């Protein structure tokens, strides 16, 4: 039995190859791989000894030879194939261990040249992987160092890998080369000035019972690499399996939480916040967020940005919730919430990050792509457009409301007081309608004085300002940018309201 080894990532390679050699396998190796193995006491056969031809063109050509690919591709069950090998002095190769030049890592380096990038396009590696993968009934193909131990154990037990294992490894190798080629194609198209092609690669995390409604099928996929603030890489500590709607809602909750550095809690329903608050402690934030809307939270989702404590857990226990998300849970909190067997508890990596996050939305026959809206503006008195200037307390309230309204479905209005929401108006066809919902909600809860109103889009008329004043709003924050901005500014001046223009809008459809 012979194995051909040629790897860029040499993690775990030596013990794997030593294990094969101890079982009587001959080892063929190339270039740097051979040097490493020989220096570790592993006897190898150089690739040139197999092909009878030297490595040429600075190592660009070394394995592209019939004595390599014939040994991989010949079907052992076809006498004519085996006869051809004998006639040409070709020996079979039963295992290929190959991983590829680090093209993706190379192009990620600052200032990388195209010459460097091109030199890291592997040719022989993908060819050997594809040949071995095609002939999986006879050849074991290995491209992932994490598979070494299991493969070696299987060979020790049965003398070779099983057909089932070889088929799985074949599929894995084709996935590996497909991903590699997509990366190269994207880079080369950009260098050549060709139009972009969007290549997406996600792994099935779990099939879902159904989609948005019971008659719709659905699946949940995860990106290839873990990122913070991702539900796809969260650890579920207890509770039922997540549903399609759970995932959508939980993701929306995480998008809100990531905008806050201070202790913060949000309750969410149907992808809109129904109660949100900051506090000196996470306990205070939870209490204020819950009290902001004790009705809508029923059957909702709660997310916090601090470890969830026993005190918060005790407050949650009597309430029907679907999901609780936190960066961690204290043992006491887990014990309290363990009584609610169906409640899903998710531990999420909440490492602060402002790295660009791609967002994809499918439409019939197409796909929209944009960067996730992670922008957070710093509000200041310099943004004030009215005669009345904001107090320091109002600025703080407006900053809070501005962060919240960003995550409410457009047309969006958030009314806040004392750093927690008191009214939310979401998704109406006109802004006055959203404002009326939010303001009436605040009034019903007993909040009628010194309120702050945040609007995700500009206020083109004075009507929303006038309505807000009647309900006790004394400060408004909005993007500005309407050709009729002066009308809303004049109305605010008339009513003694302070107003900030941020210059940035945050629509959410």
N, C-alpha and C positions, 0 to 999 in steps of 0.2 A: 504494500500500500504506500502511495506517495502523496505528499501534501506540498502544494506550492504556496509560499508565504511571501507577500510583498505589501507592506503596510506603511502608511504615514504616521498614524496614531499607534504608537507601540505600547500602549497601556496594557498590562497583563499578558503581553505576547510571550515572554520568555518562559514562564511556568506552563503556559498552554502548549508550546512547542516541545518543551522538555517532556511533558506528559505524553505527547504523541510519539516522541522518539523512544521513550521507555516502553511503549507498547509495540515497538518494532517498525514504526513508520519511517520512511526516508523523507528528508526535508529538502526541498528545492527552495532557494531564496535568491532575492535580487538585491543589488546595491547596498544601501544603508541597513536594510533588514538583515542581510547576510552578515555584515560586520558586527551588528549587535548580537546576533545569535552565536557567532563564532567566539566573540569575546566572553560570552556567558557559558562557554563549554559545550555548545550544541554543534554537532557535526552536520554540515550542510553541503549540498550540491549547488554550485553556482549555476545561474540560468544559462550562461554561455556554454557550460558543459553539456546542458541538455540540448540546446539549439545548434551547437557547433558554430555559432556566429557571435561575434563580440557585441556588447552593448555599444550603440553608435549614436551620433548626434546628441552628445551630452546626456545620454540616458533616455532620450525621447523614444528610442526604438530598442527594446530589449525582449519583450514578451510577445510581440506580434509575429508569431512564427507557427508553421504547421505542427512542429513538435510540441508546442504548448497547446494550441487550440484543437489539434487532432486528438491529443491525449485527454482533453476535456470533453469534446463533443461526440466522440465515437460512441455509438450505442453498443453496449456489451452484449445485448441480446441478438444482434445482427451479425452473422458470421462474415458477411462481406465487409462490414466495417472493421472487424477485428483482423481480417486478412489484410486489409489495406494498411493497418498499423504495422503489422509484421513486415510487410513488403517494404515499408519506408522507415523501419527502425524506430518506430514511435512507441513509447511506453504510456500506459494510461496514468492519469492523475485522478486520485479519488477525493481529494479535498483541496479547496482553494480558500485561502485566508487573505483577503484583500480589503483595505480601506483606502480612500482616495485622497489625492492631493488637497490641501485645505483651501479650496478656492473661495468659499464663503468668508472664511476668516481673513483671507488675504485682501479681498476687496473692501472689507470693513475697516481696514487700517487707514488712518488719515494720510492723505497724500500718495496713496498707492498709484503707481503708473500702470498703464495698460500693458506694458511689456511684462511687468511682474505678475499681473493678473493672468495673462495668457500662459506664462510659464507654469502656472498652477492649475492649468486645465489638464486633467488626467485623461490619457487615451488608452493605454494598455490596461489600466485598472478596471474601468468600466467594461472593456472588452472581455476580460477574464471573468468578471462577475456575471456578465450576460451569458457567456458560453457555459459556465458551470451551472447557472440557474436554469438554462434551457435543458440541460441534461441532468436534472435533479434526481431522476430515478437511479442514477449511478454515481452522482457527484454531490458532495456536501459543500455548500458555499457559505462562507462566513464573512460578514462585513461589520459586525458589531462586537466589540470586545466583551460586552456584558453576556454574550452567549458562550464564551469560551468554556466556562466551568461546566455548564450543563452538557455541552457537546462532548467534552472529555469524559464526563461521567457515563454518558450513554455508550461511548466507544469502549470504555473499560468493561462495561456490563455485557454488551452484546457483540463486541468485535467491530461494530460500525454503527453509524447513526441509523435510525429507522426511516422507512420511506415517508412516514408522516412528518417527521422532523425535517427531512430534506425538502419536502414540499413547502413547509412553512418558511424555511430559510431561503428558498428560491423566491418566494413572494416578497420576502423582506429585502432581498438583494435588488429585485426590480424596483421596489419602492425607493430604495437608496439611490439607484442610478437615475430614476425619474426626477427625484428631488434635486440631485446634483445638476442634471441637464437643465432643469427649469431655472436654476440660479444662473448658470452660464448664459442661457438664452436671454434672460432679462438684461444681464450686464452687456452682452454683445449687441443687443438691439439698441440699447441706450447709446453705446459708443458709435454705432452706425447711424444714429439719428432716425431709426425706424419708430413707428408708432408703438406704444406700450402694449404688452399683453399681460393680463392679470393671471398669475398662476397662484392658486391657493392650495395649501396643504394642511389638512386637519385630520386628526385621528378620532374615530368614534369613541366617545367617552361612555355613552350609554344610550340604548334605545329607550324612548319614552312611551308611556302607555298610550298617549294620544297627544295631539297638538293643542292649538288654542281652544278647540272644541272637540268633543269625543269622536266625531266622524272624520277628524283629520289625523293622519299619521305624522310622526315626528321623531327626530333623533337629535342628540346633543353631541357636538364635536368640540374637541379641544385643540388649540394650536400646538405646534411641535415643541415649543419651549415655554416653560413656566414664566409668568409675569405677575407682578403684584397687582392687587385689586381685581383679581380674576376669580370668578365663580368656578370656572373650569378646573382650577387647581386648588380650590378650597378643600378642607378636610371636614367631612360630615361626621359629627360626633354622635349624633343620635337622630331618630325620627324616620319618617317615611321617605320613600324615594321622591326626588324632586320631579315636579311636573313642568311642562312647557311654560305655563303661566308663572309658576314659582320662579323659574330661571329668569324670565324677563323682568319680573318685579325685583328679584334680589339683585340683578345686575344694575337696575335703575337706582336701587338704594346705595349700592357701592359707589356709583358715580357721584352721588350727592355727598357721601361721607368723605370722599377723597379731597374735597375742597376745604375741609376744616382741619385746623391744627389744634385748636383748643378742644376740651372735652365736649363732645357733640353726640346727639341722638336724633334719629329720624324714624318716624313711623310712616309707612308707605302703603298705598292701596292703589291697585290698577296703574302702577308706574308713576303715580303722582304722590308727593308728600302730603300727608294729612295732618302731621304734627311734627315740628322740628324745633330744636332748642340747643343753645350752648349753655354751659354752666361752669361754675368753679370746679365742680367734680362731675364725674359721670353719673353719679346718683342724682345730682341736681338737674343735669341735662335730661335724664330719663323722666323724672317727675314732671318737668315743664313740658316736654314733648307729649307725654301721655295726656296731661291735662289740657293741652291745646285742642284736642278733639278726642274725647273719650268714646265717641260713637263710631267714627269711621275706622278707628284702629282695629275693631273687631274683625277677625279673619285676615289681618294684615301682616306686614313684615316690619321688623324693627332691626335697625343697624346702629351700632355704636363704634366709636373709634378708640376706645380704651378697653382693657380687660373687663369682662362683665363680672360684677361682684355679687355676693350673696344678697345684698340689699336690693339691687336691681332685679335679680332673679325672683326674689320674694314678691316684688311689685308686679312682675309679669305673670306669676303663677296663676292668679285668678282669671286672667284674660285669655280668650281664645286667639292664639297667634299661629300663623303658618310657619314662619321662619324667624330665627334670631341669628344675626351675623355679628361677629366681633373678632378682634385680633387674637383674643384668648378668653378663656373662661376659668374662673377660680374653681378649685375642687368643690368648694361649698356651693357655688352657683350651679355646677353640674349636678350635684346631689339633689338640690331643690327642684331643678327642672327635669330631672330624670323621671319624676312622677308623671310627667306629660309625655307619654311614650311616642305619640305621633308628632310632637313638636320637633321640627328640624333645627338642629344647632350646627352652625357652620363656622369653622375657624378659618379666617381669611388672612392672607399675607397683606398687611396694610402699610408696607414700607413706603414712606413718602417718595413720590416720583412724579416728575413733570415731563418724562420722556414722551415723545409723540406716540399716540396709540391709534392704529388704523381701525376704521369702522366701516363695515360693509353691510349694505342693505340691498336685498334682492328685490327687483321689480320684474314683472312678467317679461321674460325674454331678455333681461339685462341685469346689470348690477351697478349700484351707486357706491362710490368709495369716497371717504373723507377722513380727516383726522378728528378723533373724539374731541369734544369741546372741553378741554381741561384748563382754559384760560381763567384766571382769577384777577380781577382788576383791584387796585388799591384806590379807594375813594378818598377824595380830599376836598377841602373847601374851594380849591381852585376850579373844581367842576361846577360850582354853583352858578346858576344863570338868573337867579331872582334877586330882588332887593334884600329879602330876608335871608341871612346866612345861617347855616346849620350850627347847632351847638355840638360840642364834642360827643355828648350822649346820642344826639340824632345821627351824627356821622357813623357811630358804631352800630346803631340800629339799621341804618341804610345799608351798610356793608353786609350785615347779616341777611337782610331781606333780598339784597342783590344776588347773593350766593344761592339763596333758596329759589327765587323765581326762575333762575336759569334752568332749573330741573323740573319745572312745571310745564305741562303741555300747553302750547300756544293756542289761542291768545292767553297769556298768563298774567295773573295778578297775585301778589303775595302781600298780605297785611300783617305787620309784626309789631310787637311791643315787648319791651323788657327782654330782648334777645330770644324770643320764641314766636312762632307763628300763632296768629289768632284768627286768620281767615285766608283761604286759598280759593282762587277762581281759575279753573283750568279748561282749556280746549273749547272755548265758545267761539262762535263765528264773528263776534265783534267784541272789542275790548271793553266797552261799557258793560256788556253782559257779564264778562268775567269779573270786572270790578264790583258790580252789584252783588254777585254771589259771595265774593270774599268779604265785602263790607257788611253785608247782612249777617254773615256767619260770625264776624267779630262782634257785631251788635248783640246778637243772640247770646253770646258768651259773656256779655257785660263789659266789653271793651269799646268805649265811645269817646275817649279823649287821648290826645297826644299820640296818635297812631302814625306809623310809617307805612307808606305804600310803595311797592316796587313793581315795575312793569317791564316785561322782557322786550317789548317793542315800543316805539315812540308813541306819544299821545298827540295826534294831529289836530285835535280840537280841544276846546276848553271844557267839554261836557264831562269827561272823566275826572278832571280836576275839581269841577264844581260838585259832582257827586261825592267825591272823596271828602271834601270839606264838610258836607252835611253829616257825614258819619264820624267826624272827629279826627281826620287825617291832618297833620301839621307839616309833614315832610314827604316828598316824593322823589324817588330815584328812577330814572328812565334813560334810554340810550340817546334820545334826541335824534335829529337828522331829518325831520319832516320839513317840507317846504312851508308848513304852517306852524312851525315851532313857536313863533312869536305869540300865537293865539293862546297856547297853553301857558306860556311864561306870563303873559298879561293877566290871565285869569288867576294864576298863582299869586302874583303881586297884589291883585285886587283882594284876594281872600287871606293874605298874610301867610301863605304857605312857602316854605323853602323847597327849592327844587334843584336837583343835580342832574346834569347830562354826563353820562359816562363815555359816550362816543363809541360804545360797543354794544351790539345787540346779542341776545342769546335765544333765538327761536329754537323751539323743540317741537317737531311735528310727530 
